[in-house]
């Protein structure tokens, strides 16, 4: 069983509430809950306490010391099951940049999922439109608006998303999550 399986009831409920669209991968259609769980596995390996310092973003004083990992006070770190950047969490809860803020609350499973899903819906899915744009939304979630840009594919063949590697990684997880969910139902 995948580490994310313990959060399935919450993932399923949140995906249904947000009305996440299905995603077709290789001719098979996966539910919004399945691809959201796949994204959880890609982002945090299903660990709600996952934290990743994003040093390349840490250049300006935004409530922490620039160029130094300030632990759970760090705006330029990603937190929780969906690895939401501290500066995005700060914006979602309405705390101004420059005001010192502790992000430990984002490591709680429900908080990490709720705020990650809010960021996914507000900043990624809504701007690209819901139906049929899950890959673009995932690319945008991971790399901001630049992630959904189209660039020449490998060997100059066709156009692919600028952040196609991330989308492909989530797609692999989606297939593993789906297989895990099938095994769980068969038990």
C-alpha positions, -999 to +999 in steps of 0.1 A: +000+000+000+013+035-009+020+059+019-007+082+006-034+055+010-040+066+046-052+100+032-075+086+005-107+094+023-096+130+026-081+132-009-113+117-024-136+141-005-115+172-014-112+161-051-150+157-052-157+190-035-133+208-059-149+188-088-115+179-102-117+168-138-107+133-150-074+129-168-069+106-197-035+090-198-027+065-226-064+059-234-074+053-198-094+078-178-084+085-142-105+103-116-096+136-101-089+119-068-066+094-084-045+121-101-045+143-070-031+114-050-005+108-078+005+145-074+008+140-036+032+111-042+053+131-067+054+161-044+060+146-010+061+108-014+030+108+008+048+124+038+027+152+053+058+165+071+078+169+039+097+201+036+120+213+008+141+245+010+140+263-023+173+282-020+171+295-056+141+315-046+155+329-014+168+363-025+147+389-008+136+394+028+101+382+029+097+374+066+129+353+067+166+358+062+176+357+025+200+330+016+196+311+048+173+282+056+151+294+085+134+261+091+097+263+096+099+301+094+111+299+058+090+316+031+111+300+004+104+264+013+077+241+002+056+224+028+033+194+033+017+167+011+014+190-019+046+210-012+031+245-013+056+273-012+056+293+020+051+325+001+020+311-015+007+299+019+014+334+033-006+350+005-035+325+009-039+333+047-034+370+042-001+376+061+019+403+045+055+397+033+080+408+059+059+397+088+076+367+104+054+336+100+058+300+113+046+274+087+045+243+109+007+242+105+011+234+068+027+200+078-007+187+090-022+164+064-055+182+061-039+216+060-013+205+034-041+191+012-065+219+016-040+247+008-023+227-019-057+220-036-066+257-032-034+267-049-040+241-076-075+253-083-068+291-081-034+293-097-033+263-120-066+248-130-088+279-132-064+299-155-061+271-180-097+259-179-108+227-163-118+202-190-089+184-207-061+206-193-049+186-164-013+183-179-011+221-184-025+227-149+001+204-133+029+220-153+017+254-141+013+242-105+049+230-105+066+259-124+041+288-124+027+302-156+060+294-175+054+256-169+024+256-193+044+271-222+050+249-252+086+242-263+100+220-290+100+183-280+130+160-279+148+159-312+127+189-324+096+167-327+064+186-320+057+208-290+056+197-254+050+215-221+080+233-208+076+213-176+067+180-193+090+159-171+070+169-141+037+160-158+051+127-169+063+119-134+028+126-120+013+105-147+035+075-137+024+080-101-013+082-112-010+047-128+007+033-096-020+049-074-047+035-096-032+000-093-029+004-055-065+015-053-077-015-073-057-038-050-072-021-019-107-027-032-099-063-039-089-069-003 
